Every structure is written in C-alpha cells, then in structure tokens.
Amino acid sequence: MGATTTLLVERIADQGVVVSPIEATLFMLGIYEDTGALSYGTTTPRDLRAAAWLLEHSANMLVVNNFCTIRSRRATGALQQLADNCQPYQFHVIRSSSPRPR
C-alpha cells in the first residue's frame, strides 16, 4: 500500500459516504504526499483508484499541487537510497527502531 489514506478512502467509498470537495482534496493530499504524487515505487493500483474516486468527487488538484512537496527525481532517488541502506543501531542502551518503508 503506497498511502495509508487509500485505506480510508476505500472504506469511505465502499460505505457510500458522501464527501465534500474540500474533504476529497484533503484525502488527495494524503495520497499524493505518501506516494510522491503517485510516482514512488510503492504506489499501487489501489492508490490510483482511490485518487480517481477523489477526482470524481471534486478533489481540487490546483490546491493539491500548491501544498504537496514534489521532490526532484534526483532527490527522491537519494532519499530512497538512504532508506534502502539504513541499519538499526544501538548506542549505549538506546536502540533505534527499524526505518519505516515509504
């Protein structure tokens, strides 16, 4: 799953809940931020279907584009390389947790 928001949107859609354009836009922001504007390798067809459903419910992409941080491919690649190469460590008695995959 590329975006946690996708799970919420799927449940809302399945239950026939009506969302306002503002709500659809906010959900779309969540999906876009978690999936790098639907460009990360972890983006799934479910994320795309949820995004399409939100567009059908008047999500405002101008607002989404103004608020989302779209990183360059170079920066995204560097961040992915850092995440891929992270290792848990222990410093004295404090242990790091494993990094969260994006």
N, C-alpha and C positions, 0 to 999 in steps of 0.2 A: 504494500500500500504506500503510495507516494505521499498522501496527505491525510492526516487524521480527520480533517474537515470532511473529506469524502465520505467517511463512515456516517457522519452526522447527516450529511445531505442525502445519502441513500436512504437512511431511516425516515427522514422528513418526507422524501418523495414517495416511499412505499406506503406511508400512512396518509398520504393525500393532504398533508398540511399545506396551507397557502402561505407563501412568503411574500413580503413586500419587496419592491425593487431595492430598497436600502439593505434589507436582510440578505437578498441574493448577492448584492455587491460585497457585503462583508464576508459571506461564505466564500465567494470567489477570491477575495483577498487571501483568505486562509489557504485555499488550494494553490494559488499562484505562489505564495511565499514558500510553502512547503515543497513545491515541485520545481522551483526556479522557473516560474512562468511556463510550466509543463515541459521543461527541457531536461530535467535531471534523468539519469538512467533508471531511477527508482519510480518514475512516473508510470502509472498503469492505465490500461483502458478504462478501468473504473473511475480514475481521476478525470479522464476526458469526458466520460458520460456524465459525471456529476457537474463538470464545468458546463457542458452543453445544456443540461437541465437548468442550471442557474441562468444561462443566457436566455433560455426560453421564458424565464421568469424575470426578465428585465434587469439582470446584473449590468451595471454601468462600467464598461471596460475603460472608459476615459478616467474614471476615478481609480480603478484598479491600477492602471498604468502610472498614475501620478503617485500612488502610495507604495507600490512594490519596488523593491530593490532588485533590479535585474543586473546581475553581475556579468562582466565580460566572460567570454569562453576561457580566456587565459586565467582569469581569477578563479572561475569555477573549477577549472582543471587543477589549479594549485591547491584549492581548498579540498577537493576530492582526494588528491594525492596525500595531503596531510592526514585526512580522516582515515584513508586506507592504511597508512603506516603508523597510526597511533598504537601505543602499547600501554597497558596498565602498569603502574609502578607503585612502589611502597617507599615512603620517606619516613623514617623512624617508625612510628606506629600508625601513621595515616596512610591508608591505601586509596588510590584513585579508583574510580569506577571505570568500567569499560566505556569508551566513547559511544554515543548514540549514533547509529547509522542514519544518514539523511536520504 
